[in-house]
Amino acid sequence: MKVIYKLGNDISTDHIYPGRYMATVLPSETPAYAFGDMEDLNKLLNEGNKSETRILIAGSNFGTGSSREQAVSTLVGHNLIIIANDFARIFFQNSINLGLRTIACPGFEAEVDDEIEILEDKVVNLTRGKEYASVPVPAARKAIVDAGGLIAYTRKLILG
């Protein structure tokens, strides 16, 4: 998988899903407004192949700010994996609940177009030949994300 965009520190939920779009809440509609104030990234996401898993990287405190779930659903709709040094607490919990794959990887370094391999306990930048330890995700949380979120996970438990 390739890195498609590199963000800095303290990317807020308002950066991810600008507040003026809050009237749009359907997960099928929110992806069009992902990073709506960052025209280059918004265009890249909307014109890209959403069936292909793509990687967005960031620094520290990704998802800071409000508790709006749309900031997560908009990213789920683009089939993204977010690799960051760390995540804001509420954003991280929302990402588990909605099935967004997030990887906390302190010190991770990559550039756009770098080829990345994600393993259970580390992230490998194949382009640069470097490995970075990732923060382990508890098995219960991983199962929820792998199922596609809390609703899908619960449905799977109930229906077998």
N, C-alpha and C positions, 0 to 999 in steps of 0.2 A: 504494500500500500504506500501511497505517496502523500507527503505533506502538501496540502494545497494552499495554506495560508498560515502566516505567523503573526500572532497578536502579542501584546505586551502584558504588563501587570494590571491588576484591578479592572478587568473588563466586567462592567456591571450588567445587570439584567436589562437596563435601559439601552445599553449598547447592543445587546443581543436581540432584544425585541422592544423597540421604541414605544414609549407609553401611548403615543397617539394612535397606535393600532390596537389598543386594549379592547375595543369593541369587537374585534375579530378574535374569537376564541376557539373556533373549531380546528382541531389538529390537522384537518385536511386543507385548511386555508392559511394557517399561521406561517408555514414555511416561506411563502412569498415575501414575507416582511423581515426575515432573518437579517440582522445587521443592516436594517433599512437606512441608516444614516451613513453607512460605509458603502458607497455606491459600487466600488470595485469588488468588494467581497460579496455583496448582495447579488451582483450580476454573475459572479463566478459560481455561486451556489445555485442560482436559478437556471443558469444555462448548462450546468454540469449534468453528468449522468447520475441520477439519484439512486439507481440500482447498484452502483459501484460504491463500496465503502471508501470514504475519504477521511483524511486526518487533518484536523485543525490543531495547532499548538499554541500555547499561551504560557505566560509567566505565572506569577503568584496571584491568589485570591480571585480566580476566575468565577464569575457569577455573583459577585458581590452586589448588594443592594436589596431590592424588594424580593418578596417571596413569589412573584408571578410565575406560575407553571408554564405560561406560554413561552418563556425564555428557553425552557427545555423542550417543549413540544415542537417548537420551530426548528430546533436542531435535529430532533429525532426524524422529522420529515425530510431531512436532507441526508440521512444515512451517514452521519458523521461519528467519528470517534474523536473525543477531545482529550488531548494529552496536555497537562499543565503541571506546574510545580505543586500546586495545591488548589483546592476549590473552597469557595464560601460554603458554610455549613448547610444553609437552607437549599441552595442550588444543588449541592451534592445529594441531599435527600430526595429532592424532586427528580433528579436524574435517575436515581434508583427506582422511584415510584413509576416513572414513565418509560423506563427501559433505555435510557441514553447511556451509551458506553463511555465512561470517563475513566481516565487513568492518571492517578497522581504519581508523578515521577520527578522528584526534586532534582534540580540540576540538569534536567534533560536539555540537550541542545540539538537543533536541527534547523534546516533552511527549507524554503519552498522547493519542491521537487525531490527532496531527499527520500530515499526508499527506506521504509520503516518495517521492522518485524516486531510484533507484539507477542511476548511469551508470558507464561504464568507469573513469573517473578521479576521480569525485566523487560525493557524496551531496547531494541537494538537498532541503531542507525547504521544500516548496511552501507550507505553511501560514504559515511565518514569512518566506518570501522570502529564505532564506540558502543559500549553497553552501559545502560543506566538501570539501577535497581528501582523497581516500582513499589509503591505502598500496597501491601496485600489487602485484598477485599475479602471480608468474611464470607464463608460459603453461602450463608442464607441470603446475603445481599447479591452475591453473584448469581444465584439461582433466580432471583427476581428479575435482574437485568437480562439474563439469558432467555427468560420466558417472554420478554417484551414488556415488562413492567408489572406493577402490583396487581392490576386487574387481570391481566393474562395469566399471571402466576396463580392467583386465587381461583380463577376459572379452571385452570389445569388441575388444581388440587381437588376441587369439588367434583368436576366431571370425570376425573381420572385420566 
